[in-house]
């Protein structure tokens, strides 16, 4: 099986998001995961964003909440490894690694309320940069989310299990970061998939600069090769299957 997630779906990225969705349509990947940012500082409740999400959900795609503002605020918390990964790869996006527990909980609840207000279904949550403090899991359970997306894979909050899905994809970042991501995706993801018997190939795409990026084009080519042999599914389908 195959999973493809489009990250950072927000009012400011919709042109590039729609370009990516058109490319995935052309590859036959019509069921995908959209990771949604509801509250960019400059635009909230954008009608075009809501229309796109409703259309995608009606076509079988899955919506996953992707933080609240997707912007770090204050010092980085968590383990030294998480702080290093945030510095190398997340830039100013590691929102949930910088929040005290009460504010983190408030934003998780606000995200759930935003989805429900617009009639948008979602059972999954992916923190920006796959980074968050330990306060996130109890906040997600209390808000009614069923699973957490991590760098390693999917953490099922109902059945208390983890499905390992080594990722590869396009970050929408600088050449150094894209090179490191490509190295990890090609050198590490393949052996890990075989060793851990991952049930699906997992790809991610960021919209930033996607239409002009050779790195994004390489990832789309890789997705096309896998899509010819494997069925595209959502995260929720993997967990429930």
Secondary structure, 3 states (H helix, E strand, C coil): CEEEEEEEECHHHHHHHHHHHHHHHHCCCCCCEEEECCEECCEECCHHHHHHHHHHHHCCCEEEECCCCCCCCCCCCCCHHHHHHHHHHHCCCCHHHCCCHHHHHHHHHHHHHHHHHCCCCCCEEECHHHCCCCHHHHHHHHHCCCEEECCCEEEECCCCEEEECCEEEECCCCHHHHHHHHHHHHHHHHHHHHHHCCCCEEEEECCCCHHHCHHHHHHHHHHHHHHCCCCECCHHHHHHC
